[in-house]
C-alpha cells in the first residue's frame, strides 16, 4: 500500500508491532485458518518484505487439504 492510499473501508490490524490495513472480506477469509501473523523478513541478499501467515504449521487435516504431511 502506498503511503497516500486511502484506508477507508479497510480494517486495521496489528501483529508483531506492525500495523496493517486489510480488506474486511480477506480478513474474514484468512481468520478461518487461525491467527493472522504479519512479520517483516530480510533475506540473506538484503532484500526483504512483509510476510502474512494464517494459522500455524500443521493446522490442517487430510480432509481439509491435500499434501499436508
Secondary structure in CASP SS format (residue, H / E / C, confidence):
PFRMAT SS
TARGET T0000
AUTHOR 0000-0000-0000
METHOD secondary structure of the structure
MODEL  1
X C 1.00
X C 1.00
X C 1.00
X C 1.00
X C 1.00
X C 1.00
X C 1.00
X C 1.00
X C 1.00
X E 1.00
X E 1.00
X E 1.00
X E 1.00
X E 1.00
X E 1.00
X C 1.00
X C 1.00
X E 1.00
X E 1.00
X E 1.00
X E 1.00
X E 1.00
X E 1.00
X H 1.00
X H 1.00
X H 1.00
X H 1.00
X H 1.00
X H 1.00
X H 1.00
X H 1.00
X C 1.00
X C 1.00
X C 1.00
X C 1.00
X E 1.00
X E 1.00
X E 1.00
X E 1.00
X E 1.00
X E 1.00
X E 1.00
X C 1.00
X C 1.00
X C 1.00
X C 1.00
X C 1.00
X E 1.00
X E 1.00
X E 1.00
X E 1.00
X E 1.00
X E 1.00
X E 1.00
X C 1.00
X C 1.00
X C 1.00
X C 1.00
X C 1.00
X C 1.00
X C 1.00
X C 1.00
X C 1.00
X C 1.00
X C 1.00
X C 1.00
X C 1.00
X C 1.00
X C 1.00
END
